[in-house]
Amino acid sequence: MTTPSPATLPALPPGASFERVIAHWTAGTHTPSSLDREHYHFIVSGSGVVVPGVSLIPNAYRPARAGHAAHTRNCNSRSIGVAVAAMHGAVEGRTNGDFPITAVQWAAFTNLIARLCRTYKIPVTPQTVLTHAEVQSTLGIAQRGKWDIAVLPFDPKQPRVASLVGARMRREVTERLRPIQ
């Protein structure tokens, strides 16, 4: 597993900041595609490798500037879009598709989100670290039936409920932010 080095997480210019991290899946294979890299700031491959996408800086403004990552409908300004490369062919309530989220991928994903929260001083709350599936119910911003991330195929005991997956994600991110004793 790799997480972005300090060099891949740029310092923000004056007037730029981030308010939240929004977690997605790509609905593709375990290998990030060029299209994935256009829509997300970071994508985690099926083997846990973090692949950079579009530059963070344009999204750090309100309104987002030209060249921003368009990852969440009406919620891109000051939002970091991260994704797991997974879930091609998934159908809500029926199948996890041909490329389900892996445990290794999830661990790298939550490590990445913790690193982003630490670097950009984003508190871990349901309003600031959330899945795309939680955006409409939590922030009141209408989405188009997005259910990513509402299932963790590698853990059959995890209920298939977006708010519970989001709560697990926030709990794991918070654990990774705690200092090592």
Helices and strands as residue ranges (DSSP letters): G 6-8, E 20-25, H 34-39, E 42-44, E 50-52, G 57-60, E 79-84, H 103-120, E 129-131, H 132-139, H 162-177
